[in-house]
Amino acid sequence: MKSNQGMKKIIGVVGSYRPMGNTEVSVLEALKGAESVGCSTEVIRLTDYEIRPCRGCMACVFKGINCPIEDDAVELLDRITQADGLVLGVPTYILGTAGILKMLNDRGMGFMAGETRPAEGKPALGIVTAGIPGWEGLAPAMIRIFLASLGFNTLHLSIVNAQGPAEVVLNGSKLEELNSQGVQLARAVMGETIAPESPKEGECPFCHESVVSVKGSEVRCLICGLKGRLSDSHIEWESWDSWRWQAEDVKWHFDHQVRSSGPKYKARFAEIRKLVRQRYGKGKQGK
Ligand SMILES: Cc1cc2nc3c(=O)[nH]c(=O)nc-3n(C[C@H](O)[C@H](O)[C@H](O)COP(=O)(O)O)c2cc1C
């Protein structure tokens, strides 16, 4: 991969353990497109790094400090969010993404909870590989959530159907699509305005997924929180001026729904401890 000073840089992140498998090849093809119009690129294989699970200590939110776990997650998230643009490729495992992406997403809460998110508005592409058409399940949604949570603007999400390692290379039209998405990403990174795709029927206008709850005629996008109504078998979405992943809404969420819970919890901490001891003793030891 080329790397030249002064050029805009796009990072390709690969979330598969299979080196040069379908995910890596797909990411490389998008990066090839980006290089063809003058961006430098770099690849990060998540599986080369140590990423431990979030411990739920909340220090990143309540104390505003870097995650105290000593592994590679914070450094990785720093590198990913400091690039000018991102290509994120992850395989579908059991109808979701491979777990490594969720582990990294959870460890990124500190990157969402500050005054500003380091990747705010930066363009990104998502790529999900899946062996069987229609079996990608929630994996595209999980990629959208990862990108939106860090502030990236997802220009496009490609679903790549291929089973055996690197089999995607036989699919010329998919390679072409990935390459041209890489070109579009590079153009966006270089300041060109890329018109957002229009949502298709049934898709949320923000995330372009159709992962919704339906209660009676009320519909809600489970990714963005946007509400809509079923009307004549199509969804009428409500006003579009606010959504869960917008900078102001993320800030509001952490200030009013997360950080504000701290003093309330502390005020009843002794009472909670006492009730737990009374009902469950010391609990049951697992190991
Ligand atoms: C543990 C595991 C679970 C999988 N689950 C699914 C699945 O739910 N749906 C699907 O379409 N493919 C599934 N696959 C197939 C992979 O998504 C597919 O082979 C993909 O191309 C792998 O990408 P890679 O070559 O980069 O590793 C699964 C593969 C593995 C190893």
The ligand as a Gaussian input file, in Angstrom:
#p B3LYP/6-31G(d) Opt

LIG

0 1
 C      -18.261000     -18.959000      12.715000
 C      -18.802000     -18.591000      11.355000
 C      -20.114000     -18.196000      11.250000
 C      -20.634000     -17.813000      10.021000
 N      -21.926000     -17.384000       9.965000
 C      -22.435000     -16.959000       8.782000
 C      -23.775000     -16.459000       8.721000
 O      -24.501000     -16.383000       9.704000
 N      -24.238000     -16.035000       7.526000
 C      -23.465000     -16.108000       6.387000
 O      -23.946000     -15.731000       5.317000
 N      -22.177000     -16.567000       6.431000
 C      -21.647000     -16.966000       7.595000
 N      -20.345000     -17.398000       7.655000
 C      -19.521000     -17.366000       6.417000
 C      -18.615000     -16.131000       6.325000
 O      -19.320000     -14.959000       6.598000
 C      -18.022000     -16.057000       4.925000
 O      -17.330000     -17.224000       4.603000
 C      -17.103000     -14.866000       4.759000
 O      -16.748000     -14.746000       3.410000
 C      -15.852000     -14.993000       5.597000
 O      -14.987000     -13.915000       5.349000
 P      -13.398000     -14.113000       5.399000
 O      -13.022000     -14.986000       4.236000
 O      -12.835000     -12.770000       5.312000
 O      -13.088000     -14.739000       6.723000
 C      -19.811000     -17.829000       8.859000
 C      -18.479000     -18.250000       8.981000
 C      -17.979000     -18.628000      10.208000
 C      -16.524000     -19.068000      10.316000

